[in-house]
Amino acid sequence: MESEVRKLLDKAEKLVDECVNCSSEDCDECEDAEELLNEITDKIQSIQEKKVARKLSVFLDDLKNKLESKLG
């Protein structure tokens, strides 16, 4: 599960970067990034090992903050 979440986080990071670089606020990348970040949140919550989940959550929170600063 951890490796799957890491792959999804990498994908989400690319989408967030594309969203941030998009000129309008209604880019498909922004919507896709939001959906993927929500999916990742659910997966992280199901990870049994709390230390791993916490580490992944920090990265997830950084991406969410970056996206929120773009979308307002």
PyMOL Python script that loads the backbone (N, CA, C, O; Angstrom):
from pymol import cmd

cmd.read_pdbstr("""\
ATOM      1  N   MET A   1       0.828  -1.198   0.000  1.00  0.00           N
ATOM      2  CA  MET A   1       0.000   0.000   0.000  1.00  0.00           C
ATOM      3  C   MET A   1       0.870   1.259   0.000  1.00  0.00           C
ATOM      4  O   MET A   1       0.555   2.237  -0.677  1.00  0.00           O
ATOM      5  N   GLU A   2       1.968   1.226   0.765  1.00  0.00           N
ATOM      6  CA  GLU A   2       2.831   2.406   0.842  1.00  0.00           C
ATOM      7  C   GLU A   2       3.411   2.772  -0.521  1.00  0.00           C
ATOM      8  O   GLU A   2       3.443   3.946  -0.890  1.00  0.00           O
ATOM      9  N   SER A   3       3.868   1.767  -1.269  1.00  0.00           N
ATOM     10  CA  SER A   3       4.459   2.060  -2.584  1.00  0.00           C
ATOM     11  C   SER A   3       3.401   2.601  -3.547  1.00  0.00           C
ATOM     12  O   SER A   3       3.693   3.463  -4.375  1.00  0.00           O
ATOM     13  N   GLU A   4       2.185   2.096  -3.436  1.00  0.00           N
ATOM     14  CA  GLU A   4       1.090   2.601  -4.278  1.00  0.00           C
ATOM     15  C   GLU A   4       0.809   4.073  -3.958  1.00  0.00           C
ATOM     16  O   GLU A   4       0.612   4.884  -4.862  1.00  0.00           O
ATOM     17  N   VAL A   5       0.794   4.406  -2.678  1.00  0.00           N
ATOM     18  CA  VAL A   5       0.548   5.790  -2.264  1.00  0.00           C
ATOM     19  C   VAL A   5       1.678   6.691  -2.741  1.00  0.00           C
ATOM     20  O   VAL A   5       1.432   7.812  -3.187  1.00  0.00           O
ATOM     21  N   ARG A   6       2.916   6.211  -2.651  1.00  0.00           N
ATOM     22  CA  ARG A   6       4.057   7.015  -3.116  1.00  0.00           C
ATOM     23  C   ARG A   6       3.945   7.308  -4.617  1.00  0.00           C
ATOM     24  O   ARG A   6       4.229   8.421  -5.059  1.00  0.00           O
ATOM     25  N   LYS A   7       3.534   6.312  -5.386  1.00  0.00           N
ATOM     26  CA  LYS A   7       3.348   6.521  -6.829  1.00  0.00           C
ATOM     27  C   LYS A   7       2.244   7.547  -7.086  1.00  0.00           C
ATOM     28  O   LYS A   7       2.380   8.416  -7.947  1.00  0.00           O
ATOM     29  N   LEU A   8       1.163   7.438  -6.338  1.00  0.00           N
ATOM     30  CA  LEU A   8       0.062   8.393  -6.489  1.00  0.00           C
ATOM     31  C   LEU A   8       0.496   9.799  -6.076  1.00  0.00           C
ATOM     32  O   LEU A   8       0.081  10.784  -6.688  1.00  0.00           O
ATOM     33  N   LEU A   9       1.329   9.892  -5.040  1.00  0.00           N
ATOM     34  CA  LEU A   9       1.835  11.200  -4.616  1.00  0.00           C
ATOM     35  C   LEU A   9       2.712  11.824  -5.697  1.00  0.00           C
ATOM     36  O   LEU A   9       2.654  13.031  -5.932  1.00  0.00           O
ATOM     37  N   ASP A  10       3.525  10.997  -6.355  1.00  0.00           N
ATOM     38  CA  ASP A  10       4.352  11.506  -7.458  1.00  0.00           C
ATOM     39  C   ASP A  10       3.473  12.041  -8.586  1.00  0.00           C
ATOM     40  O   ASP A  10       3.724  13.111  -9.141  1.00  0.00           O
ATOM     41  N   LYS A  11       2.444  11.274  -8.904  1.00  0.00           N
ATOM     42  CA  LYS A  11       1.510  11.697  -9.953  1.00  0.00           C
ATOM     43  C   LYS A  11       0.789  12.984  -9.541  1.00  0.00           C
ATOM     44  O   LYS A  11       0.619  13.898 -10.348  1.00  0.00           O
ATOM     45  N   ALA A  12       0.373  13.039  -8.286  1.00  0.00           N
ATOM     46  CA  ALA A  12      -0.319  14.228  -7.782  1.00  0.00           C
ATOM     47  C   ALA A  12       0.597  15.445  -7.806  1.00  0.00           C
ATOM     48  O   ALA A  12       0.157  16.554  -8.110  1.00  0.00           O
ATOM     49  N   GLU A  13       1.860  15.238  -7.488  1.00  0.00           N
ATOM     50  CA  GLU A  13       2.811  16.356  -7.501  1.00  0.00           C
ATOM     51  C   GLU A  13       2.914  16.960  -8.900  1.00  0.00           C
ATOM     52  O   GLU A  13       2.950  18.180  -9.055  1.00  0.00           O
ATOM     53  N   LYS A  14       2.960  16.107  -9.904  1.00  0.00           N
ATOM     54  CA  LYS A  14       3.016  16.591 -11.289  1.00  0.00           C
ATOM     55  C   LYS A  14       1.744  17.358 -11.651  1.00  0.00           C
ATOM     56  O   LYS A  14       1.808  18.415 -12.280  1.00  0.00           O
ATOM     57  N   LEU A  15       0.593  16.821 -11.252  1.00  0.00           N
ATOM     58  CA  LEU A  15      -0.677  17.496 -11.540  1.00  0.00           C
ATOM     59  C   LEU A  15      -0.771  18.844 -10.825  1.00  0.00           C
ATOM     60  O   LEU A  15      -1.244  19.825 -11.399  1.00  0.00           O
ATOM     61  N   VAL A  16      -0.321  18.887  -9.580  1.00  0.00           N
ATOM     62  CA  VAL A  16      -0.359  20.140  -8.828  1.00  0.00           C
ATOM     63  C   VAL A  16       0.549  21.169  -9.491  1.00  0.00           C
ATOM     64  O   VAL A  16       0.180  22.335  -9.624  1.00  0.00           O
ATOM     65  N   ASP A  17       1.735  20.736  -9.905  1.00  0.00           N
ATOM     66  CA  ASP A  17       2.654  21.652 -10.591  1.00  0.00           C
ATOM     67  C   ASP A  17       2.038  22.178 -11.885  1.00  0.00           C
ATOM     68  O   ASP A  17       2.146  23.366 -12.188  1.00  0.00           O
ATOM     69  N   GLU A  18       1.391  21.294 -12.646  1.00  0.00           N
ATOM     70  CA  GLU A  18       0.731  21.716 -13.885  1.00  0.00           C
ATOM     71  C   GLU A  18      -0.411  22.684 -13.577  1.00  0.00           C
ATOM     72  O   GLU A  18      -0.623  23.653 -14.306  1.00  0.00           O
ATOM     73  N   CYS A  19      -1.134  22.421 -12.509  1.00  0.00           N
ATOM     74  CA  CYS A  19      -2.228  23.303 -12.106  1.00  0.00           C
ATOM     75  C   CYS A  19      -1.693  24.676 -11.725  1.00  0.00           C
ATOM     76  O   CYS A  19      -2.243  25.697 -12.137  1.00  0.00           O
ATOM     77  N   VAL A  20      -0.625  24.703 -10.942  1.00  0.00           N
ATOM     78  CA  VAL A  20      -0.036  25.972 -10.505  1.00  0.00           C
ATOM     79  C   VAL A  20       0.449  26.778 -11.704  1.00  0.00           C
ATOM     80  O   VAL A  20       0.361  28.006 -11.707  1.00  0.00           O
ATOM     81  N   ASN A  21       0.958  26.093 -12.715  1.00  0.00           N
ATOM     82  CA  ASN A  21       1.475  26.771 -13.901  1.00  0.00           C
ATOM     83  C   ASN A  21       0.389  27.104 -14.924  1.00  0.00           C
ATOM     84  O   ASN A  21       0.664  27.782 -15.914  1.00  0.00           O
ATOM     85  N   CYS A  22      -0.820  26.644 -14.700  1.00  0.00           N
ATOM     86  CA  CYS A  22      -1.939  26.911 -15.606  1.00  0.00           C
ATOM     87  C   CYS A  22      -2.387  28.360 -15.442  1.00  0.00           C
ATOM     88  O   CYS A  22      -2.381  28.905 -14.339  1.00  0.00           O
ATOM     89  N   SER A  23      -2.770  28.964 -16.544  1.00  0.00           N
ATOM     90  CA  SER A  23      -3.126  30.389 -16.500  1.00  0.00           C
ATOM     91  C   SER A  23      -4.525  30.651 -15.939  1.00  0.00           C
ATOM     92  O   SER A  23      -4.786  31.740 -15.428  1.00  0.00           O
ATOM     93  N   SER A  24      -5.415  29.681 -16.025  1.00  0.00           N
ATOM     94  CA  SER A  24      -6.766  29.896 -15.495  1.00  0.00           C
ATOM     95  C   SER A  24      -6.990  29.005 -14.276  1.00  0.00           C
ATOM     96  O   SER A  24      -6.232  28.065 -14.038  1.00  0.00           O
ATOM     97  N   GLU A  25      -8.030  29.305 -13.510  1.00  0.00           N
ATOM     98  CA  GLU A  25      -8.297  28.545 -12.288  1.00  0.00           C
ATOM     99  C   GLU A  25      -9.155  27.308 -12.527  1.00  0.00           C
ATOM    100  O   GLU A  25      -9.331  26.498 -11.616  1.00  0.00           O
ATOM    101  N   ASP A  26      -9.687  27.148 -13.724  1.00  0.00           N
ATOM    102  CA  ASP A  26     -10.532  25.987 -13.983  1.00  0.00           C
ATOM    103  C   ASP A  26      -9.862  24.990 -14.921  1.00  0.00           C
ATOM    104  O   ASP A  26     -10.518  24.395 -15.776  1.00  0.00           O
ATOM    105  N   CYS A  27      -8.567  24.813 -14.758  1.00  0.00           N
ATOM    106  CA  CYS A  27      -7.825  23.831 -15.559  1.00  0.00           C
ATOM    107  C   CYS A  27      -8.252  22.416 -15.161  1.00  0.00           C
ATOM    108  O   CYS A  27      -8.600  22.164 -14.008  1.00  0.00           O
ATOM    109  N   ASP A  28      -8.222  21.514 -16.115  1.00  0.00           N
ATOM    110  CA  ASP A  28      -8.520  20.112 -15.819  1.00  0.00           C
ATOM    111  C   ASP A  28      -7.532  19.544 -14.814  1.00  0.00           C
ATOM    112  O   ASP A  28      -7.895  18.722 -13.972  1.00  0.00           O
ATOM    113  N   GLU A  29      -6.268  19.988 -14.905  1.00  0.00           N
ATOM    114  CA  GLU A  29      -5.240  19.484 -13.995  1.00  0.00           C
ATOM    115  C   GLU A  29      -5.575  19.814 -12.546  1.00  0.00           C
ATOM    116  O   GLU A  29      -5.308  19.017 -11.647  1.00  0.00           O
ATOM    117  N   CYS A  30      -6.156  20.981 -12.320  1.00  0.00           N
ATOM    118  CA  CYS A  30      -6.518  21.375 -10.950  1.00  0.00           C
ATOM    119  C   CYS A  30      -7.599  20.453 -10.392  1.00  0.00           C
ATOM    120  O   CYS A  30      -7.516  19.997  -9.251  1.00  0.00           O
ATOM    121  N   GLU A  31      -8.598  20.190 -11.200  1.00  0.00           N
ATOM    122  CA  GLU A  31      -9.679  19.302 -10.765  1.00  0.00           C
ATOM    123  C   GLU A  31      -9.155  17.884 -10.559  1.00  0.00           C
ATOM    124  O   GLU A  31      -9.487  17.233  -9.568  1.00  0.00           O
ATOM    125  N   ASP A  32      -8.333  17.407 -11.499  1.00  0.00           N
ATOM    126  CA  ASP A  32      -7.749  16.070 -11.378  1.00  0.00           C
ATOM    127  C   ASP A  32      -6.873  15.969 -10.136  1.00  0.00           C
ATOM    128  O   ASP A  32      -6.890  14.954  -9.441  1.00  0.00           O
ATOM    129  N   ALA A  33      -6.112  17.017  -9.860  1.00  0.00           N
ATOM    130  CA  ALA A  33      -5.232  17.022  -8.689  1.00  0.00           C
ATOM    131  C   ALA A  33      -6.052  16.948  -7.407  1.00  0.00           C
ATOM    132  O   ALA A  33      -5.707  16.200  -6.492  1.00  0.00           O
ATOM    133  N   GLU A  34      -7.127  17.713  -7.335  1.00  0.00           N
ATOM    134  CA  GLU A  34      -7.988  17.688  -6.143  1.00  0.00           C
ATOM    135  C   GLU A  34      -8.565  16.297  -5.912  1.00  0.00           C
ATOM    136  O   GLU A  34      -8.572  15.800  -4.786  1.00  0.00           O
ATOM    137  N   GLU A  35      -9.046  15.673  -6.977  1.00  0.00           N
ATOM    138  CA  GLU A  35      -9.622  14.331  -6.864  1.00  0.00           C
ATOM    139  C   GLU A  35      -8.574  13.320  -6.414  1.00  0.00           C
ATOM    140  O   GLU A  35      -8.837  12.476  -5.558  1.00  0.00           O
ATOM    141  N   LEU A  36      -7.385  13.417  -7.001  1.00  0.00           N
ATOM    142  CA  LEU A  36      -6.324  12.476  -6.654  1.00  0.00           C
ATOM    143  C   LEU A  36      -5.866  12.680  -5.210  1.00  0.00           C
ATOM    144  O   LEU A  36      -5.613  11.705  -4.502  1.00  0.00           O
ATOM    145  N   LEU A  37      -5.759  13.916  -4.768  1.00  0.00           N
ATOM    146  CA  LEU A  37      -5.362  14.178  -3.384  1.00  0.00           C
ATOM    147  C   LEU A  37      -6.393  13.620  -2.406  1.00  0.00           C
ATOM    148  O   LEU A  37      -6.024  13.121  -1.343  1.00  0.00           O
ATOM    149  N   ASN A  38      -7.668  13.696  -2.745  1.00  0.00           N
ATOM    150  CA  ASN A  38      -8.707  13.104  -1.892  1.00  0.00           C
ATOM    151  C   ASN A  38      -8.581  11.585  -1.845  1.00  0.00           C
ATOM    152  O   ASN A  38      -8.740  10.972  -0.789  1.00  0.00           O
ATOM    153  N   GLU A  39      -8.296  10.989  -2.989  1.00  0.00           N
ATOM    154  CA  GLU A  39      -8.105   9.533  -3.049  1.00  0.00           C
ATOM    155  C   GLU A  39      -6.903   9.122  -2.202  1.00  0.00           C
ATOM    156  O   GLU A  39      -6.958   8.130  -1.476  1.00  0.00           O
ATOM    157  N   ILE A  40      -5.824   9.886  -2.299  1.00  0.00           N
ATOM    158  CA  ILE A  40      -4.614   9.581  -1.531  1.00  0.00           C
ATOM    159  C   ILE A  40      -4.890   9.708  -0.035  1.00  0.00           C
ATOM    160  O   ILE A  40      -4.404   8.902   0.758  1.00  0.00           O
ATOM    161  N   THR A  41      -5.663  10.707   0.347  1.00  0.00           N
ATOM    162  CA  THR A  41      -6.017  10.886   1.759  1.00  0.00           C
ATOM    163  C   THR A  41      -6.694   9.630   2.295  1.00  0.00           C
ATOM    164  O   THR A  41      -6.362   9.162   3.384  1.00  0.00           O
ATOM    165  N   ASP A  42      -7.631   9.088   1.545  1.00  0.00           N
ATOM    166  CA  ASP A  42      -8.328   7.867   1.960  1.00  0.00           C
ATOM    167  C   ASP A  42      -7.366   6.696   2.097  1.00  0.00           C
ATOM    168  O   ASP A  42      -7.451   5.922   3.050  1.00  0.00           O
ATOM    169  N   LYS A  43      -6.452   6.570   1.142  1.00  0.00           N
ATOM    170  CA  LYS A  43      -5.503   5.458   1.175  1.00  0.00           C
ATOM    171  C   LYS A  43      -4.545   5.584   2.360  1.00  0.00           C
ATOM    172  O   LYS A  43      -4.223   4.587   3.006  1.00  0.00           O
ATOM    173  N   ILE A  44      -4.094   6.795   2.644  1.00  0.00           N
ATOM    174  CA  ILE A  44      -3.181   6.999   3.772  1.00  0.00           C
ATOM    175  C   ILE A  44      -3.875   6.636   5.084  1.00  0.00           C
ATOM    176  O   ILE A  44      -3.253   6.066   5.980  1.00  0.00           O
ATOM    177  N   GLN A  45      -5.145   6.962   5.196  1.00  0.00           N
ATOM    178  CA  GLN A  45      -5.890   6.652   6.420  1.00  0.00           C
ATOM    179  C   GLN A  45      -6.029   5.151   6.640  1.00  0.00           C
ATOM    180  O   GLN A  45      -6.239   4.709   7.770  1.00  0.00           O
ATOM    181  N   SER A  46      -5.915   4.366   5.577  1.00  0.00           N
ATOM    182  CA  SER A  46      -6.051   2.920   5.722  1.00  0.00           C
ATOM    183  C   SER A  46      -4.712   2.221   5.967  1.00  0.00           C
ATOM    184  O   SER A  46      -4.681   1.005   6.158  1.00  0.00           O
ATOM    185  N   ILE A  47      -3.611   2.967   5.964  1.00  0.00           N
ATOM    186  CA  ILE A  47      -2.299   2.371   6.241  1.00  0.00           C
ATOM    187  C   ILE A  47      -2.200   2.091   7.737  1.00  0.00           C
ATOM    188  O   ILE A  47      -2.444   2.971   8.562  1.00  0.00           O
ATOM    189  N   GLN A  48      -1.842   0.869   8.071  1.00  0.00           N
ATOM    190  CA  GLN A  48      -1.791   0.444   9.468  1.00  0.00           C
ATOM    191  C   GLN A  48      -0.607   1.044  10.228  1.00  0.00           C
ATOM    192  O   GLN A  48      -0.725   1.401  11.401  1.00  0.00           O
ATOM    193  N   GLU A  49       0.523   1.149   9.550  1.00  0.00           N
ATOM    194  CA  GLU A  49       1.741   1.634  10.195  1.00  0.00           C
ATOM    195  C   GLU A  49       1.678   3.159  10.312  1.00  0.00           C
ATOM    196  O   GLU A  49       1.836   3.876   9.324  1.00  0.00           O
ATOM    197  N   LYS A  50       1.448   3.634  11.517  1.00  0.00           N
ATOM    198  CA  LYS A  50       1.184   5.061  11.743  1.00  0.00           C
ATOM    199  C   LYS A  50       2.373   5.949  11.391  1.00  0.00           C
ATOM    200  O   LYS A  50       2.188   7.070  10.918  1.00  0.00           O
ATOM    201  N   LYS A  51       3.584   5.461  11.616  1.00  0.00           N
ATOM    202  CA  LYS A  51       4.779   6.257  11.306  1.00  0.00           C
ATOM    203  C   LYS A  51       4.859   6.535   9.805  1.00  0.00           C
ATOM    204  O   LYS A  51       5.150   7.655   9.386  1.00  0.00           O
ATOM    205  N   VAL A  52       4.603   5.526   9.018  1.00  0.00           N
ATOM    206  CA  VAL A  52       4.615   5.656   7.560  1.00  0.00           C
ATOM    207  C   VAL A  52       3.479   6.576   7.116  1.00  0.00           C
ATOM    208  O   VAL A  52       3.675   7.457   6.279  1.00  0.00           O
ATOM    209  N   ALA A  53       2.315   6.368   7.673  1.00  0.00           N
ATOM    210  CA  ALA A  53       1.156   7.186   7.315  1.00  0.00           C
ATOM    211  C   ALA A  53       1.417   8.656   7.626  1.00  0.00           C
ATOM    212  O   ALA A  53       1.048   9.532   6.844  1.00  0.00           O
ATOM    213  N   ARG A  54       2.044   8.926   8.754  1.00  0.00           N
ATOM    214  CA  ARG A  54       2.343  10.309   9.131  1.00  0.00           C
ATOM    215  C   ARG A  54       3.309  10.959   8.148  1.00  0.00           C
ATOM    216  O   ARG A  54       3.131  12.113   7.760  1.00  0.00           O
ATOM    217  N   LYS A  55       4.335  10.206   7.749  1.00  0.00           N
ATOM    218  CA  LYS A  55       5.329  10.728   6.808  1.00  0.00           C
ATOM    219  C   LYS A  55       4.679  11.041   5.457  1.00  0.00           C
ATOM    220  O   LYS A  55       4.951  12.083   4.863  1.00  0.00           O
ATOM    221  N   LEU A  56       3.833  10.152   4.983  1.00  0.00           N
ATOM    222  CA  LEU A  56       3.134  10.374   3.719  1.00  0.00           C
ATOM    223  C   LEU A  56       2.150  11.537   3.833  1.00  0.00           C
ATOM    224  O   LEU A  56       1.958  12.290   2.878  1.00  0.00           O
ATOM    225  N   SER A  57       1.536  11.677   4.989  1.00  0.00           N
ATOM    226  CA  SER A  57       0.580  12.765   5.207  1.00  0.00           C
ATOM    227  C   SER A  57       1.247  14.133   5.133  1.00  0.00           C
ATOM    228  O   SER A  57       0.639  15.097   4.668  1.00  0.00           O
ATOM    229  N   VAL A  58       2.490  14.221   5.589  1.00  0.00           N
ATOM    230  CA  VAL A  58       3.214  15.495   5.526  1.00  0.00           C
ATOM    231  C   VAL A  58       3.384  15.917   4.071  1.00  0.00           C
ATOM    232  O   VAL A  58       3.153  17.075   3.724  1.00  0.00           O
ATOM    233  N   PHE A  59       3.788  14.979   3.228  1.00  0.00           N
ATOM    234  CA  PHE A  59       3.962  15.279   1.808  1.00  0.00           C
ATOM    235  C   PHE A  59       2.619  15.635   1.173  1.00  0.00           C
ATOM    236  O   PHE A  59       2.530  16.567   0.373  1.00  0.00           O
ATOM    237  N   LEU A  60       1.592  14.898   1.529  1.00  0.00           N
ATOM    238  CA  LEU A  60       0.245  15.167   1.021  1.00  0.00           C
ATOM    239  C   LEU A  60      -0.217  16.569   1.419  1.00  0.00           C
ATOM    240  O   LEU A  60      -0.773  17.298   0.597  1.00  0.00           O
ATOM    241  N   ASP A  61       0.009  16.939   2.661  1.00  0.00           N
ATOM    242  CA  ASP A  61      -0.390  18.271   3.130  1.00  0.00           C
ATOM    243  C   ASP A  61       0.331  19.372   2.368  1.00  0.00           C
ATOM    244  O   ASP A  61      -0.262  20.407   2.063  1.00  0.00           O
ATOM    245  N   ASP A  62       1.603  19.160   2.058  1.00  0.00           N
ATOM    246  CA  ASP A  62       2.354  20.145   1.271  1.00  0.00           C
ATOM    247  C   ASP A  62       1.711  20.345  -0.098  1.00  0.00           C
ATOM    248  O   ASP A  62       1.565  21.475  -0.565  1.00  0.00           O
ATOM    249  N   LEU A  63       1.330  19.243  -0.735  1.00  0.00           N
ATOM    250  CA  LEU A  63       0.690  19.334  -2.049  1.00  0.00           C
ATOM    251  C   LEU A  63      -0.670  20.024  -1.951  1.00  0.00           C
ATOM    252  O   LEU A  63      -1.017  20.845  -2.801  1.00  0.00           O
ATOM    253  N   LYS A  64      -1.430  19.691  -0.920  1.00  0.00           N
ATOM    254  CA  LYS A  64      -2.742  20.326  -0.737  1.00  0.00           C
ATOM    255  C   LYS A  64      -2.587  21.830  -0.539  1.00  0.00           C
ATOM    256  O   LYS A  64      -3.345  22.618  -1.105  1.00  0.00           O
ATOM    257  N   ASN A  65      -1.607  22.225   0.264  1.00  0.00           N
ATOM    258  CA  ASN A  65      -1.376  23.655   0.506  1.00  0.00           C
ATOM    259  C   ASN A  65      -0.972  24.374  -0.768  1.00  0.00           C
ATOM    260  O   ASN A  65      -1.409  25.496  -1.023  1.00  0.00           O
ATOM    261  N   LYS A  66      -0.143  23.731  -1.558  1.00  0.00           N
ATOM    262  CA  LYS A  66       0.297  24.324  -2.826  1.00  0.00           C
ATOM    263  C   LYS A  66      -0.898  24.518  -3.758  1.00  0.00           C
ATOM    264  O   LYS A  66      -1.029  25.557  -4.405  1.00  0.00           O
ATOM    265  N   LEU A  67      -1.761  23.516  -3.819  1.00  0.00           N
ATOM    266  CA  LEU A  67      -2.949  23.584  -4.668  1.00  0.00           C
ATOM    267  C   LEU A  67      -3.924  24.648  -4.155  1.00  0.00           C
ATOM    268  O   LEU A  67      -4.475  25.419  -4.941  1.00  0.00           O
ATOM    269  N   GLU A  68      -4.131  24.687  -2.853  1.00  0.00           N
ATOM    270  CA  GLU A  68      -5.054  25.665  -2.273  1.00  0.00           C
ATOM    271  C   GLU A  68      -4.577  27.094  -2.504  1.00  0.00           C
ATOM    272  O   GLU A  68      -5.389  27.995  -2.712  1.00  0.00           O
ATOM    273  N   SER A  69      -3.269  27.305  -2.468  1.00  0.00           N
ATOM    274  CA  SER A  69      -2.764  28.659  -2.694  1.00  0.00           C
ATOM    275  C   SER A  69      -3.022  29.102  -4.130  1.00  0.00           C
ATOM    276  O   SER A  69      -3.184  30.294  -4.393  1.00  0.00           O
ATOM    277  N   LYS A  70      -3.060  28.152  -5.059  1.00  0.00           N
ATOM    278  CA  LYS A  70      -3.376  28.461  -6.455  1.00  0.00           C
ATOM    279  C   LYS A  70      -4.869  28.751  -6.614  1.00  0.00           C
ATOM    280  O   LYS A  70      -5.264  29.707  -7.282  1.00  0.00           O
ATOM    281  N   LEU A  71      -5.679  27.916  -5.993  1.00  0.00           N
ATOM    282  CA  LEU A  71      -7.127  28.012  -6.187  1.00  0.00           C
ATOM    283  C   LEU A  71      -7.785  29.024  -5.259  1.00  0.00           C
ATOM    284  O   LEU A  71      -8.888  29.500  -5.526  1.00  0.00           O
ATOM    285  N   GLY A  72      -7.111  29.343  -4.189  1.00  0.00           N
ATOM    286  CA  GLY A  72      -7.637  30.361  -3.258  1.00  0.00           C
ATOM    287  C   GLY A  72      -8.598  29.827  -2.320  1.00  0.00           C
ATOM    288  O   GLY A  72      -9.119  30.564  -1.483  1.00  0.00           O
TER     289      GLY A  72
END
""", "prot")
cmd.dss("prot")
cmd.show_as("cartoon", "prot")
cmd.util.cbc("prot")
cmd.orient("prot")
